[in-house]
Amino acid sequence: MRYPSSQVKEGKAAIYVRVSTLKEAQKDSPDHQKNVCLEVARCHGLQVYEEFIYEDRDTGTNIVDRPAIQQLVRDAKRGAFNVIMFSSLSRFARDTADALDLKRKLVNALGLRLVSLEENYDSDIDQDELKFTIVSAVNQKMSEQISHSSRRGIRQSALKGNFTGSIPPYGYKKQTIAGKKTLVPDEKTKDIARLIFTLYVLNKMGEKEIVNYLNERGIPSPKGGIWGITTIQRILQNEAYVGRNVFCKYEQKKVYTNIADMSQRKNKLVQRDKKEWEYAHNPHTHEAIIEEEMFTKAQEIRLQRGGGKRGGIRNRVNVFAGMIKCAHCGSSLVSMKSKTRSQKEYRYLICSKRRRQGPKGCENDSWIPYERFRDDLLGMISSRMRSITSPEELLERHKSSIRIDTVNTEKRLKEIEERIIVNRKLLSDLRREKLLGEIAEEQYKFEKEQCEKKIDKLEWEKAQIEQEISKKDDLYLLYEEVQDALDEMLDLDFEKFDELHLVVKKLIESITVNKEKEIHVKTMFGIELQELEEVNKQEYQEV
């Protein structure tokens, strides 16, 4: 391993350590990462305080959401250190785009110095980003290869009949017999698993009825809480209960939640097509809890009742999806289909937690006919927003969220920035005094905490003012966007989901509905429509 040259000057350094969940070499252990960074820091006269050694677990989360990275950035903004050290850039980030984004934030925006020991990378020397980008891309490729290799090994083990899951199906427990990882019935829960199939097949109870049955009798769910529909559905479909070892049923896909910020993403578990599922070579790898005949009958009943699959293609109809929430538990309101007494189909909105878990899950038992609600609400929003005839009126309605005096804005910003610099210097002086033994430990901790609180508060005030300036600068653009979205909505067929959903997202930030069917709407422009009388007073009785 080559280390950066003696050009690393004296200063205060932070160390970032990432603990991988994959089985990698000893050189990647957290202790090794930390110790090698401490050794180099010591050789080059860099001070490293224990509080500025950050450690994250590699959970697959995008880098900006890792707790230690978030804390590191907060401390960096306070001027706590001027150098950040890694044993390797592969510890910094596995995704090239993530690595570049964070590097630019720390180096370009905050003026910090990044040092990676294994690659002999120093941001003060390699300023053109070429070396950083190349190394990050190589690390990303190596990470992908390790992941593929790991999955191949797991697949081969499963083909031989080993249970490779982390959590056994409800009613079973994991056990190693003659070197083979297998499933054995759990005496405490196997009868409950059998009961679920019995209630579904022989007693002809629906999934929600089974949920209520188990919850009313105080039977704990697999996680120890209350039962939900999803848990029952998974049990009824799991072939493990008839002794088969099925794997590769799901795959992870990256879902980007904000196309304007590609770091905002999450991994979503999606069910693969059943023909892509794989089975162990031996058709029966462990003891069955459910007879084959009963399991087959359960699948037939699910098919008759229209049972779907996780991650399957759905007929999307709810244009408020992702925006409309239950005021009591915070869960989304989902669209469900039903029929009138005359067999006419209609849709209604209901709290998803109430639907899954019944009264034990949420007290909100209200349901709202979807199409009538959609038309009434969009009509009301259009009417209210159309009444705004100029950008100035929009500002007047928006003034509750714009509180700063534009005349003194620049002066106030400059004052805050100067106070931030002063407090950062005080913090730096405190650390020097502690290092030289010129201040008592208790006094140091107290004054350090006070300085950090002041810096945090000033940073927050600065961000708020900059946000308000942005709002005022964009006032005319904001007005045009409102009018354009309303014009688009006028020309749309409300049955065309995709087009209407895009327009609604431009207008509405959130909607909440409580059990009294009171509706609160907040627009994307900070205007809150709390008194939608025509909508609120509408009696949404059964169709």
N, C-alpha and C positions, 0 to 999 in steps of 0.2 A: 504493500500500500504506500502510495506517495502522499505526502502532506503538503499543504500550501507553504510557500516560501516565507521567509522572515518578513516579507512585506506586510503580513498581518500585524497591525499596530496595536498598541495598548488600548484597552477599552473594556466595556462590559459586554459579556456575551450571554446569549441564551442557547440552550441545546434542545433540539426537537428529536424525540425518539418515537418510532412507530413500531408497535408490537404486532407482528404478522400472525394470522391464525393458521397459515400454511406451515407445514413442517419444512423449514429451511435450514441453512447451515448455521452452525454455532455463532459465526460472525454476525448474524442478524439478530442475536438475542438482545433484549433491551439493556442488560448490564454491559454487554460488550460495546454496544453503540454509545452508551453514556460514558463509559470509562475511556474509550479511545478519544472522544471529543474533549473530555476533561484533561487528558494527558497533553493534547496539542494546545489547548487553551493555556495550560500552565507553562508550557515551553515558550509561548509567545506573549506572556504577561497579561493574558486576558482574565478578567475577574468573572467568575460564574457563581451566582448565588443559587442555592437549592430551589428557591421559589421560582426560578426561571429555567428549570429543567422540565420540559413538557413531554408528556407521554400519552399516546393514543393507541387504542386497539384498532386493527385493520378490520373494520366491520363491513366494508363495501360501500360505506357512505361517501357521498361526494365530499371533497376535501374541506370546503367552506363550512360544512355542517359538523365537522369533528370538534368536540368540546375543547380539546387542548389547543387546536389551531385558533379557535375563536378567542380563547384566553390570551394566546400569544399575540394576536393582532391587537387586542385591547391594551395589553401591556406595552406593545411597540408604539402605539399612539401616544402613550404617556411618556415616552422617552426613556423607558426602563433599561434599554440596552441598545447598542449600535451594531452588534454582530449576531447573526444566527448561524449556528453550526449543525451539520448533519454528518453522520458517518458515511452516508451515501445518498445521492439524489433519489434513489429508489425508495428511501424512507420518507422523502419529502412528499411525493405524489406518484401514483402509478399511471395516471392519465396525463398525457402531454398537454392538453388544453388546460386542465386544472392547474398543472405545474406552472405554465406560463402566466396564467391569470394571477395566481398568488405571488409569483415572483415579481410581477409588475407592480402589484399592490405594495409589497414590502420594500422593494428596491427603488422603483421609479417614484412611487407616491410618498413613501415614508423615509426614503433615504438610507435604508439599512444595508448592511453588507451580508451577503449569503456566502457561506463557505461550506463546500462538500469535500470531505477528506478523500474518499475512495477515488473520485474522478479528478482530484486536484483542481476543482472548480472554485473560482473566486470572482464574485460579481464585479469587484473593483478592477479586475484585470480583463476578464472576458465580458466586455460591456455590450457587444453586438448581438447577444442572445443566441448566436449560431451554435456554440458548443453546448449551451444549456438545452436548446431544443433537440439537438441530435441525441444527447445522452438521455433526455426524458423519453424520446421516442423509442430508443433501444430498451429502456427499462419497462416501458409499456408493453412492448413485444415479448420480452422475457416473462413478464407477469402473466400475459395471456397464455404463453406456452406452458408455464407451470400449472395454471388452472386447467388447461386441456388435459395435461398429463395426469393430474389428480382425478379428474372426472373419468378418464379411461380406466384407471386403477379401481375406482369405486364400481364402475360398470362390470368389470371382470369379476369382482368379488360377489356382486349381486347375481350374476349369471350362475355362479356356483351354489347359490341358495343362501348366501349370507344376508342377514337383514342389515342394510346399510343406512337406514334412517336414524336420525338423532332421537326422535321420540316415537315410542311404540304406539300402535293403534290402541284406542280405549278398549280395555278388556284383556290386554296382553301386557307382558313385561319382557324386557330383553334378558337373554341369558346366553352364556357361552358353553356349549356342550361339545366335547371332543374337538376343541379348536374351532368350532363353527359358531358364528353369531346368529342366534335364532330367536324366535318368539315362543313364549310359553304362556298359557292362560293365567291371568291374574285372578286369584281366588276372590279378591275383594270386589272386582268390577265386572268379571265376565258375565255374571247373571244380569247385570243392568244392560249390557250390550245385547244379550238375548232378548231381554224384555222389550227393547226398542224395536227389534224386528217383529216380535210377537204383536205388539200394539199396532204396528204398521200393516202387517200382512193379515193376521187373523182377526184383530179387532177393527181393522179398516179405519184407523185413526190417521188424520193428516199430520204433517210435520209440526205445525203450530200447536195442534192438540197435544202431541207428545211432549213438546217443550213445556206447555202449561202443566201437564200431568206430572212431569219430573220435578218442576220447580215448586208446585204446590205441596209435594211430599218431601221437600227439603233434600232431595238427592243431589249431591254436588256434581258439577260438570267436570270434564277432564282437567280443567284448570282450577277447580275448587270453587268456582263461582256459580252463577246461574246459567242455565242452558239457553242456547240460541238455535235458530233454524239451521244456520250453516253447519253447526256441529252435527246435528241429526242427519243432514244431507250427506255429509262426508262419511259417517258411519254406515249409512244404508248403501253407499256405493262402493265401499272398500272391500276388494276381493281378498284381503288378508284374512277376513273372517271365515273363509272357506278353505284356508290353508295355502293360498297361492301367494308367491312373492312377486309383486308387480313393482316395477321401477321405471324411471324416466317418464313419469306421468306429467310432470310440470317442468317448465323452463323459465328462467329469469330473463326479462326484457327491460331495457332501459327506457324509462318514460320521462320525457322532458316537460316540465311543468311551466316553463316560461321560455319561449323561443328567443326572447331578447337577451336572456342570460342563460347560456348553455350549461353553466355550473349547477343550475337549479334542476336537478333530476333525481329520480329515485328508481330503485329496482322493483319491478312488479312481477309477481308470480302468476304465470299464465298456464292454464291446462292445455296440454298438447292434444292433437287429434288422437282418438283411441287407437287407431291403427298404428300409431307410432309408439305406443306403450311397449315395454319389453317385459318378458317373463323369464324366471329362472329355468334352467334346463330341466330340473325336476318339477313336475306339475304340482306336487304337494310338499312344501318345504317345512311345514310346522303343523301342529294340531289345530284342527278347525273348531271354531266355536259355534258356527251356524251351519246347518245342513244345506247342501247344494240346492235342493228343491226350494227351500224357503228363500234363499238369496236370489235365485232366478225369478221367483214370484215377485219379490220386492222390486226388481228392475223392471218387470212388466208393468207393475202398478205405477211406478215413477214415470214410465213412458206414456201410459194412458193419461196421467195427470199433467203431462207437459213438463216434466222435470228437465231442467237445463243442465249446462255444464259450466264450470268456472272458467272464465276467460273466453267464453264463446261469443259469437256475434249476436248482438241484441238489436232489436228494433227500437232505436232511440226516439223518444217522444217528448221527454221532459226538457223544455228549453231553459228551465231554471236550474238544471243539474249543476251541482257544485256551488250554487248561490243560496239556495233555500234551506234553512236549518230549523230544527226544533228549538224553541226558546227555553225549554226545560233541561234537556240533556246535551244539546249541541250537535246531535246526529243529523244527517241529511234527511230531508223529506223525499221519499221515493215514489215513483209512479207505479201503481198497481192496476190490474185489469179485473173487472167484474161484470156482472150482468144484472139488468133490471128484472122485475117479475115477468115482463114480456119478452125476456131473453135478448134484449138489446144490449150490446156491449158498451161499456163506458170505462173511463180511467179516473182514478182518484189519487190524491197525494196523502201520504201517511208517514209518520216518524219511523225511520228504518229500525231504530232500536226497539220501539214498541212492537213493530211487526215481527222482529226476530225473537225477542225475549218476553213479549207480553207485558202485563202490568208490573211484573218484577223489574223489567228493564227501564221503563219510562212511564210517567203518569199521563203523558199527552195522548189521549185516546181520540182526538179529533181527526176527521178525514175530510178532504175538500175535493169536490168534483173538479178535475184538472182543466178541462177545456173552458168551462165557464170562468174559473179563477184566472186562467191565462188571459182570456179576452178582456175581462174586467180590469185586471191589474195593468196590462199593457195600455189599455185605453186611458186609464187614469194617469199613468206616468206620462203618456204622450200629451194629454191635455195640460198637465201641470208644467211640463217642460216647454210646451209651445207658448205658454203664457209669458215666458221670458223673452222679451223682444229685443234686447241689446246686450253686448258684453258687459256694459256698466251695471245693468240689472243683475246679470249673473254674478258679478263681483259682490253686489249688495246682498244677494241671497247666500253667497259663499263666505261672507265676511266673518262668520263665527269661526272659520278655520284659518282666516288670514288676519293676524293680530298685530303685525309689526308696522311701524311708521317708516314709510319708504324714505323720507327725508334723512332720517338718522341711521338707516340700515348699514351703510358702509362704515360709518363711524363706530357703530356698535360692534360690527364684525371685527374691526381692527383692534378694538379694546379687548375683545375676548381672546383673539389670537395672541396678543401681547401677554395677557394673564396666563394663558396656557404655557407660553415659553418661560415665564417667571417661575411657575410652579414646577415645571420640568427641571429647571436649574436647581430649585430647592430640593427636589427629590434626589438629584444627582449629588448635591452637596451632602445630604443626609447619609447616602451610601458611603461616600468617601470618609465622613466622620466615623461611621460604624467600623469601617475597615481599619482605621487608624486608632480605634479604641477611644475616641473622644466623646462618645455619647453612650449613655446607659441603654441596655437592650429594651427595657419597657418604654423609655422615652422615644427611642428610635421607632418602635412599632407604632406608637401613638401618632407621632408626627408624620410617619410614612403613610399611615391610613388616612390622615386628614388631607395630605397632599393629593393622594390618589382620588379621594372623593371629590375634591375641588376640580381636578383635571377631568374626571368623568362628567361632572355637571357642566363644565364649560364646553366640553366636546359635544354634549347633548344640545346645549343652547346654540352652539354654532351650527350644528346639523339642522336644527329646527328653523333657524333664520334662513339658511341656504335653501331649505325646502319651500319656505314661504315666498322667497324671492322667485324661485322657479315657478311657483303657482301664478304669481302676478305677471311674470314675463310671458307665460303661456296663456294669458287670459283670452286673447282674441282667438287663438288656436282652439282653446277649450270650447268657446262659444260655437265655432264652426263645426267642431266634432259633434257637439250636441245636436245641432241642426241637421248635419249630414246623417247621423244615426236615426233621427226621427223621420227624415225623408225616406231613408231606406226601409224603415219599418212600415211606412204607409203603403209602399209599393209591393210589400211581401205577402205571399200566401202563407198564413199562419201554420199550415200543415207541412210546409217545407222546413223540416227541422234544422238542417245544417245552416242554412242562410239566416233563419230567424235567431238561432242560438248565437251566432257571431254578432248580430246586431244587439241582442239583449246584453251580451257581455260588455259591450261598449257603454251601456247605460246603467247597469245595475251592479253594485258591489256585493250587497247582501240583502237577504230577506229572512225574517224570523216570524214564525207562527207559533202561538201558544195554544193551550187546550181550550181556551175560550174563542179560538179562531181570530184573535186580534193579530193584525199584520203590521210589521214595521219594515219599511224599505229604506235602504241607504244607497244613493246613486254613486257612480264612480267619481262624481265631481264634488263630493262632500255635502250634497244637499240631502237632507233626511226628510222623507215623506212619512210622517208619523200619524197623520190624520186622514187616511184614505177612507173617508166616511162611506162612500158608495160601495167600496169593497168590504169594509169591516161590518157594515150593517146588513150585508147580503146574508140571507139565511141559507146556508149550505146544508139542506136536509137531503135525505136519501133520494136519489133520482127515481 
